[in-house]
């Protein structure tokens, strides 16, 4: 069982939020004005992490970059003029967090926390700061957030069919080799599902 502890600090009372997803638990400490404020934060956090259920009780846990994010979101501590750089981990130069044995991109978590319709919507920083997670600096775009378009993918498949190595293809398209492997794996899963229909 994996456990991540974080603190969302605000004012008076300390609460422990225990969220559940895929038979795993995660403890998150909240500091809120009252129980209603703690309950609202808990629901927003659980929505952002796609948690299946949660329990809220009194308690205190360790402070982390993710807890700072939730604290700032709950009290709107963002400034229109200043960037808010992410202090946690990155994947492909994009702010991310690892929880429930899964990678979550921070800007997507913010969209879910703020309950912005997220189907086919993704956020990029308009300030040109790759680490910025300030929602006021987001440029919202509709469409699949992918590094390879369908035309590019057809070229990748053609090169693979001719025996070109994945490292060489990744270098030509300026992507990481794992992007190609991931897309190949997804296509094999889809092809297998279609064959069994």
Backbone as JSON, one array per atom type, in Angstrom:
{
  "sequence": "XXXXXXXXXXXXXXXXXXXXXXXXXXXXXXXXXXXXXXXXXXXXXXXXXXXXXXXXXXXXXXXXXXXXXXXXXXXXXXXXXXXXXXXXXXXXXXXXXXXXXXXXXXXXXXXXXXXXXXXXXXXXXXXXXXXXXXXXXXXXXXXXXXXXXXXXXXXXXXXXXXXXXXXXXXXXXXXXXXXXXXXXXXXXXXXXXXXXX",
  "N": [[0.84, -1.17, 0.0], [0.68, 2.12, -0.97], [1.59, 5.28, 0.32], [1.11, 8.72, 0.51], [1.98, 11.68, 1.99], [0.71, 14.87, 2.66], [0.32, 18.37, 3.34], [-2.19, 20.76, 3.52], [-2.16, 23.93, 4.2], [-3.94, 26.39, 5.96], [-5.6, 27.91, 8.08], [-7.01, 27.51, 11.04], [-7.96, 24.71, 12.05], [-6.66, 21.36, 12.01], [-6.9, 18.69, 9.72], [-7.08, 15.27, 8.6], [-7.05, 13.89, 5.5], [-7.98, 10.98, 4.03], [-7.62, 9.35, 1.14], [-8.91, 7.07, -1.32], [-8.05, 4.88, -3.93], [-8.08, 2.52, -6.49], [-7.58, 0.31, -4.72], [-5.62, 1.41, -3.12], [-4.23, 3.72, -0.72], [-4.0, 7.14, 0.32], [-2.73, 9.65, 2.35], [-3.62, 12.91, 3.2], [-3.05, 15.94, 4.65], [-5.08, 18.55, 5.82], [-5.48, 21.98, 6.55], [-7.94, 23.94, 7.74], [-10.5, 26.52, 7.86], [-12.9, 25.71, 9.0], [-15.04, 22.79, 9.44], [-16.66, 22.61, 7.17], [-15.2, 23.98, 5.22], [-12.95, 22.3, 5.1], [-14.19, 19.97, 4.15], [-15.02, 20.82, 1.59], [-12.52, 21.31, 0.38], [-11.5, 18.7, 0.46], [-13.24, 17.32, -1.29], [-12.65, 18.63, -3.73], [-9.91, 18.01, -4.04], [-10.01, 15.21, -4.17], [-11.51, 14.91, -6.52], [-9.67, 15.94, -8.36], [-7.68, 14.0, -8.32], [-9.0, 11.78, -9.18], [-10.1, 10.06, -7.25], [-11.73, 7.3, -5.64], [-13.08, 7.19, -3.2], [-13.23, 8.81, 0.07], [-12.1, 9.62, 3.44], [-12.5, 11.85, 6.13], [-10.84, 13.23, 8.86], [-9.62, 14.41, 12.11], [-6.2, 15.56, 12.22], [-2.63, 15.61, 11.25], [-0.15, 16.0, 8.71], [2.91, 15.6, 6.73], [4.31, 18.38, 4.87], [4.33, 19.04, 1.36], [5.32, 19.69, -2.14], [2.94, 19.24, -3.63], [0.98, 19.61, -1.7], [1.32, 22.32, -1.24], [0.48, 23.31, -3.7], [-2.3, 22.6, -3.61], [-3.05, 24.12, -1.4], [-2.59, 26.73, -2.35], [-4.42, 26.74, -4.48], [-6.85, 26.44, -3.1], [-7.05, 28.81, -1.68], [-6.69, 30.73, -3.58], [-4.07, 31.86, -4.15], [-2.59, 32.92, -6.28], [-0.88, 35.14, -8.5], [-1.61, 37.53, -10.99], [0.5, 38.64, -12.42], [2.92, 37.35, -11.76], [4.91, 34.45, -12.28], [4.38, 31.07, -11.16], [6.45, 28.84, -10.3], [6.76, 25.27, -10.52], [7.83, 23.18, -7.93], [8.28, 20.54, -7.67], [8.59, 17.28, -9.18], [9.45, 16.56, -12.68], [8.37, 15.48, -15.92], [9.26, 14.82, -19.16], [9.87, 17.54, -19.38], [7.62, 18.7, -18.22], [5.65, 19.73, -15.49], [4.99, 17.35, -12.94], [3.48, 14.81, -10.81], [3.87, 11.92, -8.82], [1.72, 9.52, -7.77], [-0.34, 7.03, -6.27], [0.9, 5.0, -7.73], [1.14, 6.08, -10.27], [1.51, 8.55, -12.84], [0.74, 11.94, -12.72], [0.0, 14.86, -14.49], [0.64, 18.14, -13.49], [-0.71, 20.47, -14.38], [-3.01, 19.37, -15.5], [-4.14, 18.28, -13.19], [-4.79, 20.66, -11.92], [-6.76, 21.69, -13.67], [-8.76, 19.76, -13.25], [-9.19, 20.09, -10.5], [-10.21, 22.69, -10.42], [-12.51, 22.2, -11.71], [-12.82, 22.54, -14.45], [-14.1, 21.87, -17.61], [-12.68, 18.97, -18.86], [-12.47, 17.27, -20.99], [-10.79, 16.66, -23.84], [-9.51, 19.11, -23.45], [-6.64, 20.97, -22.71], [-3.98, 22.54, -20.86], [-1.52, 25.03, -21.38], [1.35, 26.94, -20.42], [1.07, 30.39, -20.95], [3.01, 32.2, -20.5], [5.49, 31.43, -21.31], [7.16, 30.13, -19.52], [8.28, 27.13, -18.7], [7.97, 25.74, -16.31], [5.88, 26.92, -15.0], [2.91, 26.97, -13.09], [0.78, 28.57, -12.68], [-2.58, 29.25, -12.75], [-3.65, 31.56, -13.9], [-1.98, 32.07, -15.97], [-2.46, 30.2, -17.88], [-3.0, 28.98, -21.14], [-5.69, 27.77, -22.7], [-6.29, 24.95, -24.61], [-7.96, 23.15, -27.16], [-8.26, 19.83, -28.12], [-6.29, 16.9, -28.82], [-3.54, 16.48, -26.75], [-0.72, 15.9, -28.02], [2.49, 14.79, -29.11], [2.94, 13.75, -31.54], [1.36, 13.98, -34.56], [-1.28, 12.54, -36.63], [-0.31, 12.24, -39.23], [2.45, 12.37, -38.78], [2.72, 10.05, -37.24], [2.11, 8.09, -39.09], [4.36, 8.32, -40.73], [6.32, 7.51, -38.87], [5.57, 4.81, -38.55], [6.06, 3.94, -41.15], [8.86, 4.29, -41.34], [9.64, 2.49, -39.33], [8.78, 0.13, -40.5], [10.62, -0.07, -42.54], [12.85, -0.76, -41.2], [14.24, 1.13, -39.72], [15.87, 2.35, -36.83], [14.49, 2.9, -33.52], [15.66, 4.86, -31.89], [16.84, 6.54, -33.79], [14.58, 7.44, -35.2], [13.19, 8.75, -33.12], [15.01, 10.83, -32.62], [14.83, 12.22, -35.06], [12.2, 13.2, -35.01], [12.31, 14.68, -32.76], [11.47, 13.74, -30.22], [11.0, 11.73, -27.26], [12.16, 8.36, -27.05], [10.47, 6.72, -25.56], [7.94, 7.75, -26.03], [7.29, 6.79, -28.56], [7.36, 4.0, -28.09], [5.26, 3.83, -26.2], [3.04, 4.63, -27.74], [3.03, 2.63, -29.67], [2.48, 0.41, -28.04], [-0.11, 1.11, -27.11], [-1.51, 1.01, -29.55], [-1.3, -1.7, -30.16], [-2.81, -2.8, -28.08], [-5.34, -1.7, -28.67], [-5.76, -2.86, -31.22], [-5.87, -5.55, -30.52], [-8.2, -5.53, -28.94], [-10.12, -4.87, -30.87], [-10.0, -7.1, -32.51], [-11.11, -9.04, -30.9], [-13.72, -8.31, -30.65]],
  "CA": [[0.0, 0.0, 0.0], [1.47, 3.34, -1.11], [1.04, 6.38, 1.09], [1.73, 10.02, 0.29], [1.5, 12.61, 3.0], [0.85, 16.26, 2.35], [-0.41, 19.29, 4.21], [-2.71, 21.98, 2.93], [-2.19, 24.8, 5.37], [-4.73, 27.59, 5.79], [-5.66, 28.62, 9.36], [-7.27, 27.03, 12.38], [-8.05, 23.31, 12.45], [-5.95, 20.37, 11.19], [-7.66, 17.5, 9.35], [-6.41, 14.29, 7.76], [-7.88, 13.37, 4.42], [-7.49, 9.69, 3.53], [-8.33, 9.07, -0.1], [-8.8, 5.69, -1.78], [-8.14, 4.67, -5.38], [-7.48, 1.26, -6.95], [-7.15, -0.45, -3.55], [-4.49, 2.1, -2.5], [-4.62, 4.85, 0.12], [-3.11, 8.29, 0.36], [-3.11, 10.57, 3.41], [-3.39, 14.32, 2.91], [-3.47, 16.77, 5.79], [-5.68, 19.83, 5.47], [-5.74, 22.94, 7.6], [-9.08, 24.68, 7.21], [-11.2, 27.42, 8.78], [-13.92, 24.92, 9.7], [-15.25, 21.48, 8.82], [-17.24, 22.8, 5.82], [-14.08, 24.34, 4.35], [-12.16, 21.07, 4.93], [-14.98, 19.07, 3.3], [-14.96, 21.34, 0.22], [-11.17, 21.03, -0.12], [-11.38, 17.26, 0.27], [-13.95, 16.94, -2.52], [-11.9, 19.15, -4.87], [-8.67, 17.23, -4.16], [-10.37, 13.87, -4.64], [-11.9, 15.03, -7.93], [-8.47, 16.15, -9.18], [-6.91, 12.75, -8.35], [-9.91, 10.71, -9.59], [-10.23, 9.12, -6.13], [-13.03, 6.63, -5.58], [-13.73, 7.55, -1.94], [-12.34, 9.45, 1.04], [-12.51, 9.81, 4.83], [-11.93, 13.08, 6.67], [-10.79, 13.22, 10.33], [-8.61, 15.34, 12.63], [-4.84, 15.05, 12.13], [-1.61, 16.46, 10.64], [0.83, 15.25, 7.92], [4.06, 16.33, 6.19], [4.06, 19.34, 3.81], [5.01, 18.71, 0.11], [4.94, 20.61, -3.22], [1.54, 19.05, -4.0], [0.16, 20.26, -0.67], [1.43, 23.77, -1.51], [-0.41, 23.56, -4.83], [-3.69, 22.57, -3.16], [-3.25, 25.28, -0.52], [-2.7, 27.91, -3.21], [-5.68, 26.67, -5.23], [-8.0, 26.62, -2.21], [-7.14, 30.2, -1.22], [-6.41, 31.58, -4.74], [-2.83, 32.58, -3.86], [-1.84, 33.16, -7.5], [-0.81, 36.53, -8.91], [-1.73, 37.64, -12.45], [1.74, 39.1, -13.04], [4.08, 36.53, -11.43], [4.87, 33.0, -12.52], [4.45, 30.2, -10.0], [7.16, 27.64, -10.76], [6.55, 24.0, -9.83], [9.03, 22.79, -7.2], [8.33, 19.09, -7.59], [9.21, 16.53, -10.27], [9.08, 16.85, -14.06], [8.47, 14.4, -16.9], [9.25, 15.46, -20.48], [9.88, 18.99, -19.11], [6.29, 19.11, -17.8], [5.47, 19.46, -14.06], [4.19, 16.16, -12.67], [3.5, 14.22, -9.47], [3.64, 10.47, -8.85], [0.87, 9.11, -6.66], [-1.12, 5.84, -6.63], [1.69, 4.3, -8.75], [0.71, 6.68, -11.51], [2.0, 9.9, -13.07], [-0.27, 12.95, -13.0], [0.55, 16.15, -14.87], [0.13, 19.12, -12.53], [-1.71, 21.37, -14.99], [-4.26, 18.61, -15.62], [-4.71, 18.24, -11.84], [-5.38, 21.98, -11.67], [-8.01, 21.76, -14.43], [-9.75, 18.93, -12.57], [-9.49, 20.71, -9.21], [-11.06, 23.86, -10.68], [-13.69, 21.66, -12.38], [-12.9, 23.03, -15.83], [-14.35, 20.69, -18.46], [-11.36, 18.52, -19.24], [-12.46, 16.38, -22.14], [-10.13, 17.27, -25.0], [-8.98, 20.43, -23.12], [-5.41, 20.93, -21.94], [-3.45, 23.87, -20.55], [-0.1, 25.32, -21.55], [1.61, 28.28, -19.89], [1.2, 31.45, -21.96], [4.13, 33.05, -20.08], [6.72, 30.81, -21.83], [7.92, 29.53, -18.43], [7.86, 25.72, -18.76], [7.64, 25.21, -14.98], [4.8, 27.73, -14.4], [1.63, 26.3, -12.85], [-0.18, 29.62, -12.32], [-3.76, 29.12, -13.63], [-3.88, 32.8, -14.64], [-1.09, 32.07, -17.12], [-2.78, 29.08, -18.75], [-3.7, 29.11, -22.42], [-6.46, 26.53, -22.82], [-6.36, 24.48, -25.99], [-8.85, 22.02, -27.38], [-7.65, 18.85, -29.01], [-5.43, 15.96, -28.13], [-2.2, 16.97, -26.45], [0.19, 14.85, -28.47], [3.69, 15.26, -29.79], [2.91, 13.17, -32.88], [0.08, 14.02, -35.26], [-1.55, 11.28, -37.34], [0.62, 12.18, -40.36], [3.76, 12.02, -38.22], [2.69, 8.66, -36.81], [2.19, 7.27, -40.31], [5.78, 8.32, -41.11], [7.03, 6.66, -37.91], [5.29, 3.42, -38.9], [6.76, 3.64, -42.41], [10.28, 4.13, -41.02], [9.79, 1.23, -38.59], [8.6, -0.94, -41.48], [11.85, -0.15, -43.34], [13.93, -1.21, -40.34], [14.92, 2.24, -39.07], [15.87, 2.19, -35.38], [13.62, 3.82, -32.76], [16.46, 6.02, -31.46], [17.01, 7.42, -34.95], [13.26, 8.05, -35.46], [12.92, 9.7, -32.03], [15.85, 12.0, -32.87], [14.32, 12.97, -36.21], [10.96, 13.88, -34.64], [12.59, 15.43, -31.52], [10.65, 13.19, -29.14], [11.68, 10.67, -26.52], [11.85, 7.03, -27.58], [9.35, 6.14, -24.81], [6.7, 8.2, -26.67], [7.02, 5.85, -29.65], [7.01, 2.7, -27.49], [3.94, 3.94, -25.57], [2.03, 4.67, -28.79], [2.98, 1.28, -30.24], [1.78, -0.45, -27.07], [-1.54, 1.45, -27.15], [-2.09, 0.52, -30.8], [-1.43, -3.16, -30.06], [-3.95, -3.08, -27.2], [-6.56, -1.39, -29.44], [-5.91, -3.85, -32.27], [-6.3, -6.77, -29.87], [-9.58, -5.37, -28.52], [-10.96, -4.9, -32.06], [-10.04, -8.47, -33.01], [-11.93, -9.86, -30.01], [-15.1, -7.78, -30.6]],
  "C": [[0.89, 1.24, 0.0], [0.8, 4.47, -0.35], [1.82, 7.64, 0.79], [1.13, 10.97, 1.29], [1.73, 14.03, 2.53], [-0.03, 17.1, 3.23], [-0.91, 20.44, 3.38], [-2.96, 22.91, 4.11], [-3.01, 26.05, 5.08], [-4.79, 28.36, 7.08], [-5.82, 27.69, 10.53], [-7.13, 25.54, 12.65], [-7.33, 22.39, 11.47], [-6.83, 19.15, 10.98], [-6.77, 16.56, 8.57], [-7.42, 13.76, 6.76], [-7.25, 12.08, 3.94], [-8.31, 9.37, 2.29], [-7.98, 7.67, -0.59], [-8.96, 5.64, -3.3], [-7.42, 3.37, -5.72], [-6.86, 0.46, -5.81], [-5.9, 0.13, -2.89], [-5.02, 3.29, -1.72], [-3.57, 5.94, 0.05], [-3.62, 9.22, 1.45], [-2.7, 11.99, 3.04], [-3.9, 15.12, 4.1], [-3.97, 18.12, 5.28], [-5.74, 20.7, 6.72], [-6.81, 23.87, 7.06], [-9.7, 25.55, 8.29], [-12.21, 26.67, 9.62], [-14.14, 23.62, 8.94], [-15.85, 21.6, 7.41], [-16.14, 23.13, 4.81], [-13.21, 23.12, 4.07], [-12.88, 20.1, 4.0], [-14.92, 19.52, 1.84], [-13.59, 21.08, -0.39], [-11.01, 19.55, -0.43], [-12.05, 16.81, -1.02], [-13.2, 17.4, -3.76], [-10.62, 18.35, -5.12], [-8.98, 15.84, -4.7], [-10.79, 13.87, -6.1], [-10.65, 15.15, -8.81], [-7.65, 14.88, -9.32], [-7.74, 11.56, -8.8], [-10.05, 9.63, -8.51], [-11.63, 8.52, -6.12], [-13.8, 6.94, -4.31], [-12.72, 8.22, -1.03], [-12.96, 9.47, 2.42], [-11.81, 11.06, 5.34], [-12.0, 13.02, 8.19], [-9.74, 14.23, 10.79], [-7.23, 14.72, 12.51], [-3.91, 16.03, 11.43], [-0.6, 15.58, 9.91], [1.91, 16.18, 7.38], [3.67, 17.22, 5.0], [4.91, 18.99, 2.58], [4.66, 19.73, -0.97], [3.48, 20.46, -3.65], [0.62, 19.69, -2.97], [0.18, 21.78, -0.85], [0.51, 24.15, -2.67], [-1.87, 23.61, -4.39], [-4.01, 23.74, -2.23], [-3.45, 26.54, -1.35], [-3.99, 27.91, -4.01], [-6.88, 26.96, -4.33], [-8.17, 28.07, -1.76], [-6.81, 31.21, -2.32], [-5.18, 32.47, -4.49], [-1.99, 32.85, -5.1], [-1.96, 34.63, -7.9], [-0.86, 36.58, -10.44], [-0.39, 37.93, -13.12], [2.93, 38.17, -12.83], [3.86, 35.07, -11.78], [4.94, 32.27, -11.18], [5.13, 28.91, -10.43], [6.88, 26.43, -9.88], [7.86, 23.57, -9.19], [9.19, 21.28, -7.07], [9.02, 18.48, -8.81], [8.69, 16.97, -11.64], [9.19, 15.57, -14.88], [8.3, 15.04, -18.28], [9.17, 16.98, -20.36], [8.51, 19.54, -18.73], [6.14, 18.78, -16.31], [4.56, 18.25, -13.83], [4.33, 15.73, -11.22], [3.24, 12.73, -9.64], [2.89, 10.08, -7.58], [0.0, 7.95, -7.14], [-0.44, 5.05, -7.75], [1.36, 4.79, -10.15], [1.3, 8.08, -11.63], [0.81, 10.8, -13.41], [0.45, 14.23, -13.41], [-0.14, 17.23, -14.05], [-0.92, 20.02, -13.15], [-3.05, 20.66, -15.2], [-4.94, 18.48, -14.26], [-5.42, 19.55, -11.53], [-6.71, 22.12, -12.41], [-9.11, 20.96, -13.74], [-10.16, 19.54, -11.23], [-10.45, 21.89, -9.39], [-12.35, 23.48, -11.4], [-13.91, 22.31, -13.74], [-13.13, 21.81, -16.71], [-13.04, 20.23, -19.1], [-11.33, 17.6, -20.44], [-11.92, 17.13, -23.35], [-9.64, 18.7, -24.73], [-7.68, 20.24, -22.33], [-4.86, 22.34, -21.83], [-1.95, 23.92, -20.8], [0.16, 26.7, -20.98], [1.79, 29.3, -21.02], [2.39, 32.35, -21.67], [5.47, 32.53, -20.58], [7.65, 30.29, -20.74], [7.44, 28.08, -18.32], [7.46, 25.16, -17.4], [6.46, 25.93, -14.34], [3.51, 26.91, -14.29], [0.56, 27.3, -12.41], [-1.38, 29.53, -13.27], [-4.07, 30.4, -14.41], [-3.01, 32.88, -15.89], [-1.4, 30.94, -18.11], [-3.43, 29.56, -20.04], [-4.38, 27.77, -22.64], [-6.6, 26.18, -24.3], [-7.24, 23.26, -26.06], [-8.19, 21.1, -28.38], [-6.72, 17.97, -28.22], [-4.05, 16.54, -27.97], [-1.21, 15.87, -26.8], [1.38, 15.46, -29.19], [3.75, 14.74, -31.21], [1.51, 13.28, -33.46], [-0.11, 12.72, -36.02], [-0.62, 11.13, -38.55], [2.02, 11.79, -39.91], [3.8, 10.55, -37.84], [2.76, 7.72, -38.0], [3.64, 7.2, -40.81], [6.61, 7.43, -40.18], [6.83, 5.19, -38.26], [6.0, 3.01, -40.19], [8.25, 3.42, -42.16], [10.53, 2.82, -40.28], [9.7, 0.04, -39.54], [9.84, -1.13, -42.35], [13.06, -0.54, -42.51], [14.73, -0.1, -39.67], [14.8, 2.07, -37.55], [15.03, 3.26, -34.67], [14.4, 5.04, -32.29], [16.61, 7.03, -32.58], [15.7, 8.14, -35.26], [12.95, 9.1, -34.4], [13.74, 10.97, -32.21], [15.33, 12.85, -34.0], [13.06, 13.76, -35.86], [11.09, 14.71, -33.36], [11.62, 15.04, -30.4], [11.47, 12.15, -28.42], [11.25, 9.32, -27.07], [10.68, 6.38, -26.85], [8.0, 6.56, -25.39], [6.31, 7.22, -27.78], [6.61, 4.49, -29.09], [5.61, 2.72, -26.89], [2.84, 3.91, -26.63], [1.91, 3.31, -29.46], [2.22, 0.33, -29.33], [0.29, -0.18, -27.09], [-2.2, 0.94, -28.41], [-2.26, -0.99, -30.77], [-2.62, -3.55, -29.18], [-5.25, -2.83, -27.93], [-6.82, -2.43, -30.52], [-6.4, -5.18, -31.69], [-7.76, -6.69, -29.43], [-10.53, -5.44, -29.72], [-11.08, -6.31, -32.61], [-10.93, -9.37, -32.17], [-13.37, -9.38, -29.95], [-16.04, -8.66, -31.36]]
}
